[in-house]
Amino acid sequence: RVLRTACIQAKAWLDNGLPNLHVAINLSSKQLEQPDLHHIILSALNESGLPATSLVLEITESVMMARAAESIDLLRELRSLGIHISIDDFGTGYSSLSYLKHLPANILKIDRSFIQDIPDDEDAIAIVKGITALAHSLRMKVVAEGVETVAQQETMALLNCEFLQGYLYSKPLPAELVETQLHKSKRRKRTTKKAH
């Protein structure tokens, strides 16, 4: 139900002039165990009209590693449809690098516990730098979770992290306020481009 609602909302945002939008949905270990999960996801996309390329399925590192063998074929199938697969909370579990190279993920999310001590903690910077380099070498995009300060934002940019999320940008918002914020951001970008 959450998946269907999120897909419908994301399609409405796309129709309201917010292109290049991705909606991320967390998958639990229970959902991964459902034999009809593939069908449920396809039904949500078909009902909503949301393009598969606008959907990101997030699976925590611990869930992914606990069910890696069973999940790989399903996730490969979903990714072949254009759906993005994201490993969430990376660095907090017991990931196996031999599994990581086989996982059909295209996004790696660095857990906020590594971000919160940046830029003051050199060890945290070294770990994030290493995770980012690893992800890029496996052709994955990187998302830093829990960015709350401009200093963290600037440091993550220097470490070549493509995407940032956290309270620096926004606290969780209801759908109608998200749309308002996205339209404001879009207008600011247009104004900035004209100024240059």
N, C-alpha and C positions, 0 to 999 in steps of 0.2 A: 504493500500500500504506500509506504514512504517513497519507494522507487517510482511508482506511477505518478504520485503527486509532484515529486521533484521534476520528473520529465515534462509533465504538463506545464509546470511553472516556467521551466527553462525555455520551452517552446514559445510561451507567451512573451517572454523577454526578447527572444529572437525576433518574433513578429512585431514587437514594439520598437525595433530599430537598434537592438543591442547585438551586433554580430560578433563573431569570434568568442562566444561565451561558452564556458564549460561548466557543467554542474557535476559536483563530486558527491558520490554516495558511498558510505561505509558499508562493507559487507562483513557480517559476523561469521563465526565458525559454523553456527547453526544454519545460516543461509547457504554457506558453501557445501553443506551436507545435503541440501535439498536436491533430489534427482532431477527436478524440473526447473532448476534455476535458470538455465539457458532459455527455456521457453518463457519464464516469467519476465526476464530482461527484454527479450524480443517483443513480447506483448506490450510492455510498457512503452517501448520505443515506437511500435506501430500505432498504438492507441493515441499517443501524444503527437506523433509526427516529428518528434525530435530526431535530428540526424544522429547516427551512432557516434560520429566523430565529436559530438558535443557532450558525450557522457564519459565520466571518469569513475571507475570503480576502485575504491580504496580498500585495501586489505592490510591490517596491521602486520608488522614483521612477525610477531609471535604466532598469529593465526596462520600466516603464510607458511612458516617453517613447520608448524605442527601438522599441516595438511599438504605440504609441498607436492609429494608424489601424486596424490589424488587430484590436486587442483591444477597442475600444469596443463593437462590436455584441455580442460574447460576454459582456462584463462587464455590459452593459445587460440582457441576457437573464437572466443569473444573479441580478442584483439584483432583477429583476421577480419572481423566485421567493421573495424575502425574504432571500436571502443578503446579508450585509454585505460591502462592498468597501472595503479599506483601502489607502491609499498609504503605504508604509513608508519610513523614512529620509528624510522630506521635508526638502529644503533642501540636500542633498548633491550632487545631480545638476544637470542643466541644464534644469530644467523650463520649459515654455512656458506662460505664463498663459493664452494663447488655447486651448491644449489642456486645461488644468486645468478650465476652465469646462464642457468637454464630457465630461470623464471621469465615468463613473457611480459615483463613489466617495462613500461617506457617512462615512468616517473618514480623518483625516489624522494621521499619526504624525510628530511632530517628532523629528528625529535627536538622539541623546544628545550629539553634539558641541556643540550649542547649549545644552544643559541643564547640562553639567558646570561651566561658569563662572558659573552663576547661584548666588547673588544678587550676586556681587562685580563682575561685568562689565556695565556699563550698556548696552553695545552688544548683548551677548547678550540682555539683557532686551528691548531695543527690537526685535530680530529676532523673538524668540518672541512678543512682543505683536503684531507685524505679521502673523505667520503665523497666529496664533490668530484675529485679527480677520478675516483673509481667509477662513479655513476656515469661520468662523461665518456670514459673509456669503454663502457658497456652500452653506449649510445642512449643513455637515459637523460631526461631533464631533471633538474633538482629544485625542490621546494624547501625553503626554510620555514619551519613552524615557530610561532611564538615571538615574532619580531615586534618589539615594543619601543625601541628607541631609534633615533636617527643614526647614532653611532653604530648600532647593530646593522641597520640598513646599509650604511656606507661600507662596512666591513664585508658584508655578504656580497655586495656588488664587486668589491675587489677580489673576492674569492670565486668570482664567475658563477654565482648562484642565479639562475634565471628567474625564479619566482619566489616571492616572499609573502607570508601571511601572518597576521597578528593584529594586536590592538593598536599598533601604530597607524594602521589603515582604517580599521573599524572594529567595533564590538559586534557580536551577533545581532542581526536586525531582522524584523519581520519583512516578508517578501515585498510589500509596497515601498518600504523605505530603501530596500536594496536597489530596486529599480530607479528610484529618485537619485540615489548616490551614483549609480552607474551612468545615468544620463548627465549628471553634473560633471563627472570625471571625463566623459566623452567630449563635453563642451569645452572643458579646460584644455584638453589635448589639442582640439581644433584651434583654439585661441593661441596656444603656445606655438603651433606650427605656423600660423599666419604672422606672428610677431617675428619669427626668424626669416 
